[in-house]
Amino acid sequence: MSDSLPPCPQCSSEYTYEMNTLMVCPECGHEWAPADADAAGSAGAGDRVIKDAVGNVLNDGDTVTVIKALKVKGSASGIKAGTKVRNIRLVDGVDGHDIDCRIEGFGAMQLKSGVVKKA
């Protein structure tokens, strides 16, 4: 194990470790091959632009507001329109869910950028 492991390319955590041929981030769960990180670093990490429902560019750590009521599986009540979500993280999610966040009263979940606006 080397003394200087690269930080996580998604969340910039310094607590990465090696698992077989992959690098793993214990904070966000991202796994990558060390060769992929070198290629991504040379290509530029800011190639992906995610916009909210009204066209504002979103960044990690932003605060957003939910603009329409959302149903949540397993919950009697859903997320109401106007709910503020702080400290979002942009991810490559499944089915267009590109925001990873924690909503008070519901816990961790993923949202689509089309149902939020930047606060």
N, C-alpha and C positions, 0 to 999 in steps of 0.2 A: 504494500500500500504506500503510495507516494505521500510526501508531506504537503504538497500543494495541489489539491484537487480544485478543478474549476467550479465556480459558483453555478447555481441552477440557472439555465437560460430563461426560465419562465418567471420565477419569483426572486431571483438573485440571492437566494439563501446560500450561506457559506458552509452549511452543514451537510454537504453532499457526501456520498460514499459509493464505493464500487461494489457491484454485484455481478459476478462473472464478467461478461464483456460490456455491461451497461453501467451507466452512472445513474444514481437514484437520489432524489431529493426527499427527505423525510417530512418536510413541511407541507409541500403541495402534492407530493406523490408522483411528480413528473419523472419519467425514465427516458434516457437518451443514450445514444452511442457517442463516445468522445469525438469521433470523426464528424458526426452530424453537427456538433456544437461549433467546430471549426468552420464548417461550410456556412452555417447560419450566421456566424459572426462576421464573415467576410461579405455575405450578401446584404446584411443590414437587418436589424431586428424590427424596424419600424415600417415594414412593408404592408402590414395589415392595418386597415383603418376601420374602426367600428363606430357607427353613428347611431344616435338615439332616434326616437320617433319623429322629431322635428328637424333632424339634420345636424345636430351638434356632435362634434367628435368627442368620443368618450376615452378616458385614460384610466389606468389603474389608480385606485384610491379616491375616485370621484364619489360624490353623493348624488343619487338620482331619486326621482319620484315616480312611483307607479302611476300610470295615467288611465288604466282601466281595471276593473275588478277581475281578479284571477281566481279560478277554482283550484284547490289544492287537494290531491288525492289523500284520503285518510283523515281529512279534517272537516269538521262540521261547518266551519266558517272558512271563507277564503281570504285572500289578501285584498283589502279595500283600496279603491282608487285614492290617491293622495298619500299613500304610505311612503315614508322616506326610508331609503336604503343607503347606509353609509359604507364607505370603504369597499367599493366593488373591486373585483379582479376580473380582467378580460381573459377568456380562455377559448380554446378551440373545442367547443362543446358539441353535443349530439343534437341533431334536428334543429339547428339554428339557435340553440341556447348558448349564447356567447358571453354571458355575465355570470360569474360565480360570486355569491354573496351570502350574508347571514342576515335574516330578517327576524327582528325581535318578536317572540311569540310563536315562530314557526321553525327557526333553526336554519341550517345551511341548505341552500338550494340554488338552482340555476334559473336564470331568466333570459328571455329573448330581448334583444336591444330595441325591438319595435314596440315594446309595451312600457318603456320608461322614457323620461326626459331628464336632462341634466338639471340639477337644482342650482 
